[in-house]
């Protein structure tokens, strides 16, 4: 369920970044801020558990950033 939500957010951000590149930065940063809060909360667990709990949030945050930048990069390369 959560994996599907992250994939959906990435797709929406990529499309938003392609069609409206300037307006896509705010939702991207908001999503990354939310995922960062989850990573910080998961990282408070002791020892190895902290890394295990925070890793999915870091990975998801990186995916959100990559999808937004990929949409803007694709838009830059278009001939129009």
Order of alpha helices (4+ residues) and beta strands (2+ residues): alpha-alpha-alpha
